[in-house]
Amino acid sequence: MTLILGIDPGSRITGYGVIRDTGRTCEYVASGCIRTGGGPLAERLQIVFRLSLIHISESTRLGMISY
């Protein structure tokens, strides 16, 4: 089983999706978006980075993503 993380980068809204490849089929696992609102670009990118790490960390604890 392989998990695939896709990211649609954006500085105000960043989309993400996770699918599982079972070898025979692909299954939907999760998707969502990270909204940063306004503010300086550096701050928005930091928000995207931090929230991405949180989503990956939560998925790892659930056994969804392995390194």
Secondary structure by P-SEA (a helix, b strand, c coil): cbbbbbbbccccbbbbbbbbbccccccccbbbbbbbccccaaaaaaaaaaaaaaaaaaaaaaccccc
